[in-house]
Amino acid sequence: MSSNDYHFITRWRVTATCGEVADIIGDAGRLPLWWPSVYLAVREIAPPDANGLGRRVRLRTKGWLPYTLQWESVVTASNYPHGFTLAASGDFNGTGVWTFTQDGPMVNVVYDWRISAEKPLLTLLGPVLRPAFEANHRWAMRQGEESLRLELLRRRAVNAKAREAVPPPPGPVTYAAVTLVGGAAVIGGTLAYLMIRARRRSKARASRRRRA
């Protein structure tokens, strides 16, 4: 795996039916409404066919780090209500597989996400800041699980008063809140890179002296 390749497996467990979960996660146009901490904007480019395939959307997403991602997603396989597969392109390329399995009153949700980063920031700093980028994804998925639980409660509410009692989903982290963290990460990553490069040069010089 190169420094720009990432593989994440996320597992959630929620009280619901597979149909409820599939209807929420599969409706890309509503992602900014119930998962606003990550999905800032979604625009449909092509609608799905009768089998739920081919739906293409353009997305703008973010995590807690101070950058956004622009990408497109198209549904390439569907096994409603047990999951679907999407292909991603843009700031990253890859494949995501959602799987929903009923376990009594609970649904086990698994997301298998394999991507290759194409955004210049990610490709340039990936070798140094990979742990931060991975933590950024894990944070985003934790927000998703919490937001999904809240959306299920909201949809199951029996009246308007019950719906209003459900807390709103967590919103996006503002750039101001993470500027210092992001700046420190970049500076720390740069220093680490320079230290590693200095060690390599020192070893190379020592090796040349031994050969001489």
KAPE-V686392 format. One line per field, one symbol per residue. phi: phi as a letter, one per 40 degrees, with the letter a starting at -180 (. if undefined). psi: psi as a letter, one per 20 degrees, with the letter a starting at -180 (. if undefined). burial: b if it has 24 or more other ideal C-beta (glycine too) atoms within 12 Angstrom, else e. Layout:
BEGIN
phi = ???
psi = ???
burial = ???
END
This chain:
BEGIN
phi = .ccccbbbbbbbabcabdcccccccccdccdccbbccbccabbcbacccccgbgcbbbbbbabcccabbbabbbcbabbdcchabbbbahcabibbbcbbbcbgcbbcbbbbbbbbcbcddcccbdccbddccccccccdccccccccdcccccccdcaccccccccccccccccccbdccccccccccccccccccccccccccccccccc
psi = prijpqopoppqoqoarhggghhghinhhjgigilihgohqppphprqahjjqippqpqorrciqmqrpprqpppiqplpkjrrqqpqqciqqbppopppppnciqppppoooorppipgghhgighgjghghghgghgghhhggghgghhggghipirhghghipqqqprqpqhhhjggggghgggghgggghgghhgggghgghhhhhh.
burial = eeebebebebebebebebebbbbbbbbbbebbebbbbbbbebeeeeebeeebeebbbbbbbbbbbbbbbebbbbbbebebbbbbbbbbbbbbbbbbbbbbbeeeeebbbbbebebbbebebbeebbebbbebbbebbbbbbebbbbbbbbbbbbbeeeeeeeeeeeeebbebbeeeeeeebbeebbeebeeeeeeeeeeeeeeeeeeeeeee
END
